Amino acid sequence: MKDLAIRNLSKTYFDPYAGTNVTAVHDVSFTVKQGEFVSVVGPSGCGKTTILNMIAGFLPVSGGEIRVGGKTVTGPGPDRGVVFQSFALFPWRTVLDNVAFGPKMRGVPKAERERIARDYLALAKLSEAEGRYPTELSGGMQQRVGVVRALANEPDVLLMDEPFASVDAQTRMTLQEELTRIWQEKRSTVLFITHDVAEAVFLADRVIVLSKGRVLKELDVTLPRPRVWDALHEDAAFKALTGQVLGLVRSA
């Protein structure tokens, strides 16, 4: 099983202005099981992005351990794909070439990597955009390309750092629905970082609430899938769980 397992994770920085060490992440432990979608939510400065950056291998850990599929994370690797808040696409490459980039770096022959890219573009309803460049796409379309580009490299874990924060509210809702649809088809293992409590609940199988670098609570989300906003806006169970998570975040 290619689970993501975090055990007693901590991160300490030296603050040159204070002249002391500052601990941003305190003894955090949780597991994301293979095929599970987990959201991490909490107030600004609670350590969400720091944890994701350590899992991605962009930051060294100060203590504890991160394992993907039983192997210890020591740096960036193809077993972890990352989708950032910024679209982070190559502006000089077409949509097709952006999505095919990961397989290309793995040495996949051109015909096969283009087939893989086209399959993922079809999944994201972007087939007609394959020959266009990122600057010719809307923000929502660019972020959908970013998601399937990460998936096309077939990582064991997909890490998403507030990927919909820079788009308007209506586009964000559409992207959330698209992501749940794509996830249900591929069943990728996803860790999704967000400030948005409703987004966290809408997307996830489980929500982890952070407070001051610690896990405050984990809550299971048992809402039926597929999920669409029209059905959930007035759903009593969705409202209750969102209210519970919001209360935890506000008390953090």
SERO-4910 file (N, C-alpha, C, O; in steps of 0.05 Angstrom, whole numbers):
BEGIN
 pado doro    nc1    nc2    nc3   cac1   cac2   cac3    cc1    cc2    cc3    oc1    oc2    oc3
  Met    A     17    -24      0      0      0      0     17     25      0     36     27     16
  Lys    A     11     44    -18     27     68    -20     15     91     -4      6    111    -15
  Asp    A     13     87     22      3    107     40     23    129     45     47    125     41
  Leu    A     13    153     52     30    174     62     29    173     93      7    177    104
  Ala    A     51    169    106     52    167    135     70    188    147     94    189    139
  Ile    A     60    203    165     75    224    178     76    218    208     56    213    220
  Arg    A    100    216    219    103    209    247    121    229    262    144    233    255
  Asn    A    109    241    282    123    259    301    139    281    286    161    287    292
  Leu    A    126    292    265    139    311    248    142    339    262    122    348    274
  Ser    A    165    351    260    169    378    271    187    394    252    203    383    237
  Lys    A    184    420    254    200    438    238    207    463    255    190    476    265
  Thr    A    233    468    258    243    490    273    260    508    256    277    499    241
  Tyr    A    254    534    258    270    554    243    286    571    263    278    575    286
  Phe    A    308    582    253    322    602    269    312    630    261    314    637    237
  Asp    A    303    645    280    294    673    275    317    692    280    323    696    304
  Pro    A    329    703    259    352    721    264    345    746    279    363    759    291
  Tyr    A    320    755    277    313    780    291    309    775    321    318    792    337
  Ala    A    297    753    328    294    746    356    319    733    368    323    732    392
  Gly    A    335    721    350    359    707    359    353    680    372    369    670    387
  Thr    A    329    669    366    321    644    378    309    625    357    303    634    335
  Asn    A    306    600    364    292    581    347    262    584    350    252    588    372
  Val    A    248    581    328    218    581    328    208    555    317    217    547    295
  Thr    A    191    542    331    180    516    322    154    521    307    134    530    319
  Ala    A    153    515    281    129    520    265    111    496    264     87    498    261
  Val    A    122    472    268    107    447    267    115    430    291    139    425    296
  His    A     96    422    308    101    408    333     91    379    332     67    375    334
  Asp    A    108    360    330    101    332    335     75    323    321     57    312    334
  Val    A     74    328    295     50    322    279     51    294    269     71    285    258
  Ser    A     29    279    272     27    252    262      0    248    249    -21    255    261
  Phe    A     -1    237    225    -26    228    212    -18    211    188      5    211    179
  Thr    A    -38    197    178    -34    180    154    -56    186    134    -79    190    140
  Val    A    -48    187    108    -67    188     86    -65    162     72    -44    155     60
  Lys    A    -86    147     73    -86    120     61    -87    121     31    -97    141     19
  Gln    A    -77    101     18    -77    100    -11   -106    103    -22   -124     89    -13
  Gly    A   -109    122    -40   -136    128    -51   -153    146    -35   -176    151    -43
  Glu    A   -143    157    -13   -159    174      4   -154    203     -3   -132    211    -11
  Phe    A   -175    220      1   -173    249     -3   -175    262     24   -196    260     37
  Val    A   -153    275     33   -153    287     59   -147    317     56   -129    325     42
  Ser    A   -164    334     69   -160    362     69   -147    371     95   -153    359    116
  Val    A   -130    390     94   -118    402    118   -125    431    119   -121    446    100
  Val    A   -138    440    141   -148    467    143   -139    479    170   -133    464    189
  Gly    A   -137    505    171   -129    519    195   -123    548    189   -120    555    166
  Pro    A   -120    564    210   -115    593    206    -87    597    194    -70    579    194
  Ser    A    -83    621    183    -56    628    173    -35    625    194    -39    632    217
  Gly    A    -12    614    185     10    610    204      9    585    221     24    582    240
  Cys    A    -11    567    215    -14    543    232      5    520    223      6    500    237
  Gly    A     19    524    201     38    503    192     29    486    169     43    467    162
  Lys    A      6    493    156     -4    476    134     16    473    112     23    451    104
  Thr    A     24    496    101     42    496     77     70    486     85     83    473     69
  Thr    A     79    491    109    105    480    118    104    450    118    124    437    109
  Ile    A     82    438    127     80    409    127     80    399     98     94    379     92
  Leu    A     65    411     81     64    403     53     92    405     40    101    387     26
  Asn    A    106    426     45    133    430     34    153    409     44    171    401     30
  Met    A    150    400     69    167    378     79    159    352     65    177    336     59
  Ile    A    133    347     62    125    322     48    136    322     19    145    302      9
  Ala    A    134    346      6    144    348    -22    174    345    -23    185    339    -45
  Gly    A    188    349     -1    217    347     -1    231    374     -6    255    375    -10
  Phe    A    215    396     -6    226    422    -10    239    433     15    257    450     13
  Leu    A    231    424     38    242    432     63    252    408     79    238    387     79
  Pro    A    275    409     91    284    387    108    267    386    134    259    407    144
  Val    A    263    363    145    249    360    171    269    366    193    293    361    191
  Ser    A    258    376    216    275    380    240    273    356    258    291    351    274
  Gly    A    251    342    256    247    318    272    224    301    262    207    312    248
  Gly    A    224    276    268    203    258    258    210    247    231    233    248    222
  Glu    A    189    236    218    194    221    193    169    223    175    147    224    184
  Ile    A    175    224    148    154    223    128    160    199    110    182    196    101
  Arg    A    140    182    106    143    158     89    121    157     68     98    162     74
  Val    A    129    150     44    109    146     22    114    118     12    135    111      2
  Gly    A     93    101     14     96     73      6    118     59     22    131     41     11
  Gly    A    121     67     47    141     54     64    170     65     61    187     57     76
  Lys    A    174     83     42    201     94     37    203    122     49    185    139     46
  Thr    A    225    128     63    229    153     76    234    175     56    250    172     37
  Val    A    220    198     59    224    221     42    249    236     50    252    244     73
  Thr    A    268    239     31    293    253     37    296    278     19    315    293     22
  Gly    A    278    282      0    280    304    -19    257    302    -39    241    283    -37
  Pro    A    256    319    -59    235    317    -79    238    291    -95    260    280    -97
  Gly    A    215    281   -105    216    257   -121    191    254   -137    170    266   -131
  Pro    A    191    237   -158    168    233   -175    145    219   -162    123    218   -173
  Asp    A    149    207   -138    128    194   -124    108    214   -112     87    207   -102
  Arg    A    116    240   -112     99    261   -101     95    283   -122    115    296   -131
  Gly    A     70    288   -131     64    309   -149     54    333   -133     40    329   -113
  Val    A     59    357   -143     51    381   -128     36    400   -147     44    405   -170
  Val    A     13    410   -138     -2    431   -152     -2    455   -134    -12    454   -111
  Phe    A      8    477   -145     12    502   -129    -12    521   -133    -29    517   -150
  Gln    A    -13    542   -116    -33    562   -119    -30    577   -146    -49    582   -160
  Ser    A     -5    584   -153      1    595   -179     -1    573   -200      4    550   -193
  Phe    A     -8    579   -224    -13    559   -244     13    543   -251     11    520   -257
  Ala    A     36    557   -251     62    544   -254     64    527   -279     77    506   -279
  Leu    A     51    536   -301     54    522   -326     77    534   -342     85    557   -337
  Phe    A     88    518   -361    108    528   -379     95    545   -401     81    533   -417
  Pro    A     99    571   -401     84    588   -421     92    583   -449     77    589   -468
  Trp    A    116    572   -454    126    567   -481    118    539   -491    125    533   -514
  Arg    A    104    524   -475     96    497   -484     65    497   -487     51    511   -473
  Thr    A     56    482   -506     27    479   -510     15    464   -486     30    453   -469
  Val    A    -11    464   -484    -25    449   -463    -17    420   -464    -11    407   -443
  Leu    A    -17    408   -488     -9    380   -491     19    375   -480     24    356   -466
  Asp    A     38    392   -488     65    389   -480     69    393   -450     86    381   -438
  Asn    A     53    411   -438     55    415   -409     47    390   -395     60    381   -376
  Val    A     25    377   -403     15    353   -390     34    330   -395     37    312   -378
  Ala    A     46    329   -418     64    307   -425     92    310   -413    109    292   -417
  Phe    A     97    333   -400    124    338   -391    135    318   -371    158    309   -373
  Gly    A    118    311   -351    127    291   -331    134    264   -344    156    254   -339
  Pro    A    117    253   -360    124    228   -373    149    231   -391    165    212   -393
  Lys    A    153    254   -403    177    258   -419    202    256   -402    221    244   -410
  Met    A    201    268   -378    224    268   -360    229    239   -350    251    233   -341
  Arg    A    209    222   -350    212    194   -342    221    177   -365    225    152   -362
  Gly    A    225    189   -389    235    174   -412    214    159   -427    220    141   -443
  Val    A    188    167   -424    166    154   -439    168    163   -468    170    187   -472
  Pro    A    167    145   -487    168    153   -515    146    173   -523    125    174   -510
  Lys    A    152    189   -543    134    212   -550    105    203   -555     87    216   -544
  Ala    A    101    183   -571     74    175   -578     59    166   -553     35    172   -550
  Glu    A     72    152   -535     59    142   -510     53    165   -491     32    166   -479
  Arg    A     72    184   -488     68    206   -469     46    224   -480     31    236   -464
  Glu    A     44    227   -506     22    244   -517     -5    230   -513    -25    243   -509
  Arg    A     -5    204   -515    -30    189   -510    -38    193   -481    -62    197   -475
  Ile    A    -19    190   -463    -25    194   -434    -36    222   -430    -56    226   -416
  Ala    A    -22    242   -441    -31    270   -438    -59    274   -449    -75    288   -436
  Arg    A    -65    263   -472    -92    267   -484   -113    253   -467   -135    263   -464
  Asp    A   -106    230   -455   -126    216   -437   -133    234   -414   -156    237   -406
  Tyr    A   -112    247   -402   -118    264   -379   -132    290   -387   -149    300   -372
  Leu    A   -125    301   -410   -139    325   -419   -168    318   -424   -186    335   -419
  Ala    A   -174    295   -435   -202    287   -439   -216    284   -412   -240    292   -410
  Leu    A   -202    274   -393   -214    270   -366   -222    298   -354   -242    300   -341
  Ala    A   -205    318   -360   -210    345   -350   -227    362   -369   -230    386   -364
  Lys    A   -237    350   -390   -253    364   -410   -238    387   -423   -248    409   -426
  Leu    A   -213    381   -430   -195    401   -441   -183    392   -468   -164    404   -478
  Ser    A   -195    372   -481   -184    361   -506   -181    383   -527   -161    383   -542
  Glu    A   -201    401   -529   -200    421   -550   -179    442   -546   -173    457   -564
  Ala    A   -167    442   -522   -146    463   -515   -118    452   -519    -99    467   -512
  Glu    A   -114    428   -528    -88    415   -528    -67    431   -543    -43    430   -536
  Gly    A    -74    445   -564    -55    459   -580    -51    488   -572    -35    503   -584
  Arg    A    -66    497   -552    -64    525   -543    -41    528   -522    -31    508   -511
  Tyr    A    -34    553   -517    -14    560   -498    -27    570   -472    -50    580   -474
  Pro    A    -14    567   -449    -27    576   -424    -38    604   -424    -60    608   -412
  Thr    A    -25    623   -437    -35    650   -437    -61    653   -453    -75    674   -451
  Glu    A    -68    633   -468    -93    634   -483   -116    621   -468   -139    620   -479
  Leu    A   -111    613   -443   -132    599   -427   -141    617   -404   -126    635   -396
  Ser    A   -165    612   -395   -175    625   -371   -160    614   -347   -146    594   -348
  Gly    A   -162    629   -324   -148    619   -300   -158    592   -291   -142    575   -283
  Gly    A   -184    587   -293   -195    561   -286   -184    539   -304   -178    517   -294
  Met    A   -183    544   -330   -172    524   -348   -142    518   -342   -134    496   -343
  Gln    A   -127    540   -336    -99    536   -330    -95    518   -306    -78    501   -305
  Gln    A   -112    522   -285   -109    506   -261   -117    477   -266   -106    459   -254
  Arg    A   -137    472   -283   -144    445   -290   -121    432   -305   -115    408   -301
  Val    A   -107    446   -322    -83    436   -335    -62    429   -315    -49    408   -316
  Gly    A    -59    446   -294    -39    441   -273    -45    416   -258    -27    401   -251
  Val    A    -71    411   -253    -79    386   -238    -73    361   -255    -61    343   -245
  Val    A    -81    361   -280    -77    337   -296    -48    333   -304    -38    311   -308
  Arg    A    -33    356   -305     -4    353   -310      9    337   -287     26    320   -292
  Ala    A      1    344   -263     12    329   -240      3    300   -240     19    282   -234
  Leu    A    -22    295   -247    -32    268   -247    -20    251   -269    -16    227   -266
  Ala    A    -13    264   -292     -2    249   -315     25    236   -308     33    217   -321
  Asn    A     38    247   -288     64    235   -280     60    211   -261     79    198   -253
  Glu    A     35    205   -255     27    182   -239     41    181   -212     54    161   -206
  Pro    A     39    203   -196     52    202   -170     37    184   -151     13    179   -155
  Asp    A     50    175   -130     37    159   -110     19    177    -93     -2    169    -83
  Val    A     27    202    -89     13    222    -73     12    248    -88     32    257    -99
  Leu    A    -12    260    -89    -15    287   -101    -19    307    -79    -37    305    -62
  Leu    A     -1    327    -78     -1    348    -58    -12    373    -71     -1    382    -91
  Met    A    -33    385    -58    -46    409    -70    -46    431    -50    -58    429    -29
  Asp    A    -32    453    -56    -28    475    -38    -46    499    -46    -38    516    -62
  Glu    A    -70    499    -35    -90    521    -41    -92    526    -71    -89    549    -80
  Pro    A    -96    506    -87    -94    509   -116   -116    527   -129   -113    536   -151
  Phe    A   -138    531   -114   -161    546   -126   -163    574   -113   -183    588   -118
  Ala    A   -143    582    -98   -146    608    -83   -145    632   -101   -155    653    -93
  Ser    A   -134    630   -125   -130    654   -141   -151    657   -163   -149    675   -180
  Val    A   -172    641   -162   -194    644   -182   -219    655   -168   -221    654   -144
  Asp    A   -238    664   -184   -262    676   -173   -280    654   -161   -275    630   -166
  Ala    A   -300    662   -146   -316    644   -130   -330    623   -147   -331    600   -140
  Gln    A   -342    632   -169   -357    614   -186   -339    593   -199   -345    570   -201
  Thr    A   -316    603   -209   -296    585   -221   -286    565   -201   -282    541   -207
  Arg    A   -282    575   -176   -272    557   -155   -291    534   -150   -283    511   -147
  Met    A   -317    540   -149   -337    519   -144   -337    499   -167   -339    475   -162
  Thr    A   -334    509   -192   -333    491   -215   -308    473   -213   -310    449   -218
  Leu    A   -285    485   -206   -260    469   -203   -262    448   -181   -252    426   -184
  Gln    A   -275    455   -159   -279    436   -138   -295    412   -147   -289    389   -141
  Glu    A   -317    417   -162   -333    395   -173   -317    378   -193   -319    354   -193
  Glu    A   -301    392   -210   -285    378   -229   -264    360   -215   -259    338   -224
  Leu    A   -252    371   -194   -231    356   -180   -243    331   -167   -231    309   -169
  Thr    A   -267    333   -155   -279    310   -143   -286    289   -164   -284    265   -159
  Arg    A   -295    298   -187   -301    280   -209   -277    265   -219   -277    241   -222
  Ile    A   -255    280   -223   -230    268   -232   -219    248   -211   -210    226   -217
  Trp    A   -220    257   -186   -210    240   -164   -226    214   -163   -214    193   -159
  Gln    A   -252    216   -166   -268    191   -164   -261    171   -186   -263    147   -182
  Glu    A   -253    182   -209   -245    164   -231   -217    152   -227   -213    128   -232
  Lys    A   -199    168   -217   -171    159   -214   -164    149   -187   -145    133   -184
  Arg    A   -178    158   -166   -173    150   -139   -144    154   -130   -132    137   -118
  Ser    A   -134    177   -137   -107    185   -128   -107    190    -98   -128    195    -86
  Thr    A    -84    188    -86    -81    195    -58    -75    224    -57    -55    234    -68
  Val    A    -92    240    -43    -91    269    -45    -89    281    -17   -104    274      1
  Leu    A    -70    300    -13    -69    317     10    -73    345      0    -58    356    -15
  Phe    A    -95    358     10   -104    383     -1   -103    404     21   -117    401     41
  Ile    A    -87    425     17    -85    447     36   -103    470     29   -104    478      5
  Thr    A   -118    480     48   -137    502     42   -142    519     67   -140    509     90
  His    A   -150    544     63   -161    561     84   -191    559     85   -203    566    105
  Asp    A   -203    549     64   -232    550     60   -245    525     73   -241    503     63
  Val    A   -259    529     94   -271    507    109   -292    491     92   -291    467     91
  Ala    A   -309    506     78   -329    492     61   -315    476     39   -324    454     33
  Glu    A   -294    487     27   -279    472      7   -267    447     19   -268    425      6
  Ala    A   -255    449     43   -243    426     56   -263    403     60   -257    380     54
  Val    A   -287    410     69   -308    390     74   -319    379     48   -323    355     45
  Phe    A   -324    397     28   -335    388      3   -318    367    -11   -328    348    -23
  Leu    A   -292    371    -10   -274    354    -25   -266    328    -11   -262    307    -25
  Ala    A   -265    327     15   -249    307     29   -265    283     39   -289    284     42
  Asp    A   -250    261     44   -259    239     59   -255    244     89   -269    233    106
  Arg    A   -235    261     95   -227    267    122   -215    295    123   -200    303    105
  Val    A   -221    310    144   -210    337    147   -193    337    172   -201    329    194
  Ile    A   -168    347    169   -150    351    192   -149    381    198   -142    397    180
  Val    A   -155    388    223   -154    416    231   -128    420    246   -122    406    266
  Leu    A   -112    440    237    -87    447    250    -90    472    267   -106    490    261
  Ser    A    -75    473    289    -74    497    306    -46    500    317    -36    483    331
  Lys    A    -34    522    310     -7    529    320     13    506    316     28    499    335
  Gly    A     12    494    292     31    474    286     25    446    297     42    428    295
  Arg    A      1    443    308     -7    417    319    -33    408    306    -49    424    297
  Val    A    -38    381    307    -63    371    298    -83    375    321    -80    364    343
  Leu    A   -104    391    315   -124    397    335   -146    375    335   -154    365    356
  Lys    A   -154    366    311   -175    346    309   -176    335    281   -169    349    262
  Glu    A   -184    310    278   -189    297    252   -219    290    251   -229    278    270
  Leu    A   -232    297    229   -261    291    226   -266    276    200   -256    284    179
  Asp    A   -281    254    202   -289    239    178   -311    254    164   -329    266    177
  Val    A   -311    253    137   -332    265    121   -346    242    107   -334    229     90
  Thr    A   -370    237    115   -385    214    104   -407    222     84   -424    206     78
  Leu    A   -406    247     74   -425    256     54   -423    239     29   -401    232     21
  Pro    A   -446    232     17   -445    214     -7   -432    228    -30   -432    253    -33
  Arg    A   -420    212    -48   -409    222    -73   -425    210    -96   -437    189    -92
  Pro    A   -425    223   -119   -411    247   -126   -423    272   -112   -446    272   -104
  Arg    A   -406    293   -108   -414    317    -94   -416    340   -114   -398    345   -130
  Val    A   -439    354   -113   -443    378   -129   -454    399   -110   -469    393    -92
  Trp    A   -447    424   -115   -455    446    -97   -485    450    -96   -496    456    -75
  Asp    A   -499    446   -118   -528    450   -118   -541    432    -98   -561    440    -86
  Ala    A   -531    408    -95   -543    389    -76   -534    394    -47   -549    387    -29
  Leu    A   -510    405    -43   -499    407    -16   -504    433     -2   -503    435     22
  His    A   -510    454    -17   -513    481     -5   -532    481     19   -526    493     39
  Glu    A   -554    467     16   -574    466     37   -575    440     52   -594    434     67
  Asp    A   -555    423     48   -554    397     61   -548    400     91   -528    412     98
  Ala    A   -565    389    108   -562    393    137   -536    381    147   -522    393    164
  Ala    A   -528    357    137   -503    344    147   -479    360    138   -460    363    154
  Phe    A   -479    371    114   -457    388    104   -455    413    121   -433    420    129
  Lys    A   -478    426    126   -477    450    143   -467    444    171   -451    460    182
  Ala    A   -476    422    182   -467    416    210   -437    411    211   -424    421    229
  Leu    A   -427    395    192   -398    389    193   -381    414    187   -361    418    200
  Thr    A   -390    430    167   -376    455    161   -376    473    186   -355    485    192
  Gly    A   -398    475    200   -399    491    224   -381    481    245   -369    496    260
  Gln    A   -379    454    248   -361    443    268   -332    449    262   -317    456    280
  Val    A   -324    446    236   -297    452    229   -291    481    232   -269    489    242
  Leu    A   -310    498    224   -306    527    227   -302    535    256   -285    552    262
  Gly    A   -318    523    274   -315    528    302   -287    521    312   -275    535    328
  Leu    A   -277    498    303   -250    490    311   -229    509    301   -210    516    315
  Val    A   -232    517    275   -212    536    264   -212    563    278   -191    574    284
  Arg    A   -236    572    285   -238    598    299   -227    597    327   -219    618    338
  Ser    A   -228    573    339   -218    571    366   -188    565    367   -175    565    388
  Ala    A   -177    560    343   -149    551    341   -129    574    348   -105    570    348
***
